[in-house]
Amino acid sequence: MTEEGQHPGDWLPATEADRKAVLSQMERMLANPLFCNSKRYPALLRFLVEQALAGNDALLKERTLGVTVFHRSPDYDTNQDTVVRLAAGEVRKRIAQYYHQPEHAGQLQIDLRPGSYVPVFQPAEELVHEHLSASLELTADDGATKHHGTAGPLLNSNGLPEADEAQTGGAPEPPTRTGAPHKLAVFSGRGWALATAATLLVLAAGSLFWWNARQAARTADRQLWAPILKEPGQVRLVISDLSATVSSAQDPQSGGQLSALRMGELVNYRDSLALSGIVGFLAHRNKPYTLELSTQATYPELQSGASVLVGGMSNVWTLRVTGPLRYHFVPHPPSYVFGIEDRQHPEQGGWSLDLAQPADRASEDFALVARIFDQTTGRPVLVAAGLGANGTAAAARFLLDPARTAELAAHAPRDWQWMNMEAVIRTQILDNHAGPPHLVACTFW
């Protein structure tokens, strides 16, 4: 297992108050029945959190954890004894179950990413508001000190102390050079106070903006995936079987090569990468799943629960599900150009890809992302399908990135969790690798 550290954008508990908040949340979690009825899992979570807060990430390695937490010998075989990996997986599952409970919404979050033993933290909503309130109170207190405290006398409009003006009968003499430095010093102190207050307000506002953005992304992610995760039973993952395409090919010069391929089960490498990302997502949320080739899946099976369809032109179920939709795949015979068409505006083109050209010459790809509820059974079907394999990879990345789903949610109706949804995704290709996915068009109904 690869032990990864903090990612850019992660919240780091930098102050003593932040660290105490994390430890308090950890104790709250360990007192929950998900943890308190066990000895192994609380011990691991406590060690991980305490060492991370102490800056000892170097200790959060599998062998070190096995020796320190589970009392294995220093030379034990981590391949044979997987106690750390199994315990970490169980801790991740229990953390997910803890925060899935409504009463824990808004609490400071402690998480353990797959592939890492270094915990990550997200501040609680009330903590952000406390920072904002503290900034406002500090600003008010600082202003009161400057005007009514002991830092200096009140100044009149001429920059002189009010007492001096009273002693001269209300007609102060013009300021001299000896008075100028005093006036400048008082002004500078007030300016620094205002600058400090402004900085604190900006930081607090930035923290609040960051928190709201993270919450919006998390909410959008839940709205998109909730029907799949809440559907009882296993999720059926259906990936394109390319052997069906090979079987329809007519190339007499290929001889036995085509025959050998027709006898096998053939999937695209990038389709497999897209599928693996979805598998990891489901596994992290303890959602059971089963894998199917598109040529082996049956309609009764797809009607029995939630489904995720991976792959476009070679996945017969993707074509059947998206065929009646507003955005759908269309061929352009006799060429090998395929495109995505908008039924409401068929005159709009440009979402196409020539599958006959070498893969390393393509500069962009397009994909469909859709969530459809079966008209007969109401079972949810999620689609990640590109014109080419890079498009499929980008579609899966779009579904798994909360920032991208938040972008989709910005165009959605208020309660779109149980609505049908479809979106067109575009990705640039460089050296036959898909870049970040970009939302081109979307519709909800």
N, C-alpha and C positions, 0 to 999 in steps of 0.2 A: 504494500500500500504506500502511496506517495503522501508524505506529510506536507501539506501546503500551509502557508501562513496566512496572514491577513491579506485581503484583496483591497485594491484601491476603492475608496468610498466607505469602507467599514468604519464603524464608530469605535474609537479607542478610549476606554475609561482613563482619562489622563489625570483627574484630580482625585483626592482622597474621598470626596463625597461620591464621585462616580464609582470608585471601587467598592465603597460601602454599599451603594445601591445594587451593584452586581452581586455581592456576597449575600445581601438580604434576599434578593430574588432567588439565588441558588438555594438558600435555606428553605424558602417558601416551596420551591419545587421538590426538594428532598423530603419535605414533610407530607407531600401528596401521596396517596396510596399507590400511585404508579411507581414510586421509588422507595417509600418507607418500609415496604414489606420485603425488601431485598437488601442484601449486604454488598454484593459485588457491584451493582450499577451505581448506587450512591457514592461508593468509594472512588470509582473511576471518575465520575462527573466532578466530585469535589476536588480531586487531585488536578484534573485538567483546568478547571476554572482558577484555582488558587495559584497554580504555576504560571498560567497565562497572565494573570494580573500582576504577578511578580516579575514578569518579563523573562521567564525561563522557558521560552518556546523550545530551546534545544533539548529539554528533558522530555518533550512530548513526542517521543519516538516509540515504535512498537516494542522493541526489546527493553528499553528503559521502563516503559509502563508495565511490561510483564514482570520485570524484576522488582520494581518498587511497589506497585499496587497489588499484584497477584502473587508475589513472593516466589517467582520462578528463579532457577539458578541462572547466573550471568551468561552461561554458554548454552542455554536451552534453544532448541530448534524451533524457530517461529513458523516454519512451514508445516511442521508436524503438530505443534501446539498453537492453535489459533485463538487462544482465550481472549487476547486483546481485541482482535478483529470482531469476534462474536459479541463481546461485551459492548464494544463501541456501536455496533449495529443495533443492539437492543436499546442502548441509551438514546440513539437517534430516534428510534421508533417511539420511545416513551416521551421524549421531548415533543415530538410532533403530536402525540395524543394529548399531552398536557395543554399545548397552546391551541389545540382544536376545540377545547372546551370553552364555551362562551364567556364564562366568568373570568377567564384569564386574558381576554382581549384587552389590548392597550397596555399590558404589563411590559416591563423591560424583558427583552428576549435574549436567551442564551441558546445558541445553536451549535451543532457540530456537523460541518459539511461532509458529504461523502468524499472519501479519499484523504481525509485530514483528521488529525487528533488535536488540532489547535482550535479551541472554541472561538466563536465570533459572537459579538454582542450588538444589540440594537436598543437604543434608549427608549424608555417608556414615554408615553405622550405627556404625562404630568411632569416628567423631568425637564422636557423642553420648555414647558410653560413656567417651571420654576426658574430656569435660566433667564427667561424673558422678564419675569416679575422682579428678579434680583437686579437686573440691569436697570429697570425703570426706577426701583427704589434707590439704587446707588446714584442715579442721575438726580433724583429729587433731593437726597441727602447732601450731595455735593453742592448743589445750587444753594441750599439753605445755609451751608457752612460759609460759602463765599459771601453771602449777603448779610447774614445775621450772626455769624460765629466770630471767632477770634482771629481769623486770618488777616483782617485789616478793616479799617473804618469804612463807612459808607462814603461814596464819592458823589459830589454834585455834578452838574452838567459840564463844569469846567475841569473836571478831573481832580479837584481838591477836596480834602475832607470837609464834611459839613461843619464841623466845629470851627475850622479856620475861617469859613465864610461868615459865621456868626460873629467872630471876634473882630472882623474888619468892617462890621456894619453893613454887610450885604454887598460890599463893593470890592471884591477880591482884586489883587494886583495881577497883571498878566503873568502867566507861568514863566519861570526862569529855567535856565539849564539845569540847576540843581534839583528842580522838581520833576523834570522830564523822566529821569530814570525811574523814580518811584512810581510815576503813573504807568510807565511801560511795563514795570515788573508786575503790578497788580493786573494789568490787562492781559499779560501773557499767562498768568496763573489761571485767570478765568477762561482764556482761550484753550489752555490745555484741558481744563475741566470739561468744556464743551466738546472738544475733540475726543476725549476719552469716553464721554457719554455717548457720542455719536457712534464711535467704534463698537461699544458694547451693544448698542441697539442694532447695528448692522449685523453683528455676529449672532445676536439672539434671533433676529428676523431670518438670517440665513439658516440657522438651526431649525427654526419653525418651518421654513420653506422646504428644507431637506426632509424633515419628518413627514410633512404633508405629501411630498412627492413619493416617498417610500411607501406611505400608507395607501396612496392612490394606486401605485403599482401592485401592491399586495392585494388590494381589493379587486382590481381588474383581473389579476391572475386567478383569484378564487372564483370570480364570476364566469370566467371562460371555462375552467376545468371542473367546477362544482358538479354539473350533471354527470360527467364521466366518473368522478370519484365517489359520488353519492349513490350511483346506480348499484344495486346489490349484485354480488357475484363477481366473476372475473371479467376483466376487460379483454376483448379479443383484438389482438394486433395483427393486421393483415398487410403483408408486404408484397410488392410486385414480384411475380414469377416471370423472369425473362425467357424461360424455356418455351413459353407459349409463343413469344415473338419469333424465336429461333425456328420453331416448328413450322411457321408460315413462310419462312424464307425459302427462296428458290435459287440455289447457287450450285449448279452441277459440278463446278470445279472444286468445291470444298469437300466433296466426297464423304469419307467417314467422319470428318470432324463435326459436321452438322448432326450426323446420326448420333454421335456420342453425346453432344450437348442436349439433343432432344430426349435422351434417356435420363438426364439428370435434372436437378433442381437448381436453377440459376437465378441469383439475385445480384443487384448492382451494389458495388462497394459503398457508394455515398448514400444509397437508400438504407444500407445496413447501419451506417453511422447515424443517420437520422433516427432509425428505429432504436438504436442503443441509447440515444439521449432520452427518448420517451420512456424506455424501459427503466432507466435510472430515475427519472422523475417519479414514475409510479412506485418503484421499489422504495424510494425515500419516503413516500407517503403510505407505505404498507398496503398498497392496493394490489391484489392478486391479478395476474394477467396470463394469457396464453398466446402463443405465436402460431400464425397460419400463413401459408402461401396463398396468393390470390386465386390460384387455380384449384386449390383444395377447399377453400371456404365455401359454405353453402348459405343460402338465404335464411333457412330456419335457424342456423347457428347464429347469424348476425342479428336475428330478431330476439335472441335469448338474453341479450344484455348490451352493455355499452361496447362500442367498437371504435378503433382508430385505424384509418386506412392510410398507408404510407406508399407513395409512388403515384405517378400520373398515368401516362399513356399506356403502360404495361400492366396496370391494375384494373381489371375488368370491373371491380366493385366501385372504384373511384369514378370511372366513366359512367356507371349506372346511377350513382348517387348525385353526381354533379351535372349530369346531362340535362335535366329539366330546369336547372337553376338559372338565375340571371347571368351569372358569369360561368362559362362552361368551356370545355376544350373543343376545338374544331380542327379538322385536317384541311389541308389545301392541296388536294391531289392535282396532277400526278406527282408533285414534288414531295419531299419529306419535310416540308414546312408545316408546323403545327402552331396553333395560336390559342389565345383565350379571348372569347367574344362576349360582348355585353349585349344581351337581347334588347335592352331598352335603347341602346345607341349602337347598333351594328355597324354604323359608318365609321366608328372610332376603331382604328387599327393600331398596330405597333406592338401589341403584346404577343410576339411570335418568336419562334426559334427554328432554325433549319437543323434538323437532326442528322442530315447527311454530311454536314461539314465536320471536319475534325474537331474534337472537343476542345483542343487548346486554342482554337481560333475564335471561339464564341466570346463575346464581350459582355453579354448579359443574359439572364434567364428570368423567367416569370413563373409564378406558382399560384395555386389556389389554396387558401386556408378556409375551411368551412366547418360549422357545427350544425348538424341537421337532426331534427327529431323525426324518427320514422312515423309516417302518417298512420300506420296500422297499429303499431305497438307502443309508440311514444319513446322508444329506446333512442338514446343519443348516439350519433355517429360523428366523429371528428376526422377531418381530412387534412393531410399535409401532402400536397401533390404538386410537383413541378412539371413544366414542359420537358425539361431535362433533369438529370440527377442532381445538378447543382441547385436547381430550383427547389427540388424536394428537400435538400439539406437546409436551404434558407427558410423554407416554410416551417420545418421542425424547429429551427432556431427561433423563429418568430413566436411559436407557440410556447416555448420554454423560457423566454426572456420576459420577466415581468415589466420591464421598461417598454417593450414592444406591445405587449397586451394593454398597457396603460394608454399607449398611443391609439390603439383600436378603441378602447373604452371612451376616449375623448369624443369620438364620433357616434357613440351608441346612445340609445334611449336610456333613461334612468334605471329601469329594471330589465336588463337584457340577459340576465342569467339563464332564463328558461326560454329564450327566443332563438329562432333560427338566425344564423349569421354566416356571411360569406365575405371574403376579402381577396383582393388581388395583391400579390407581393412581387416586388422586383428586387433583383440582386445583380450587382456587377461581378464579373468573373475576371480573375487575373491568374494566369498560369493554371487554368483549369481548376481554380478554387473559388468557391462562392464567398462574396463579401457580406457585409451586414445586410439584413433584410429591410426593405423600405415599403411602407404601406402606400399603395397606388390608389385603390378604390375599395369601398366596402358598402354593404347593405345589411339591414336588419329587418326581420318581419316576424 
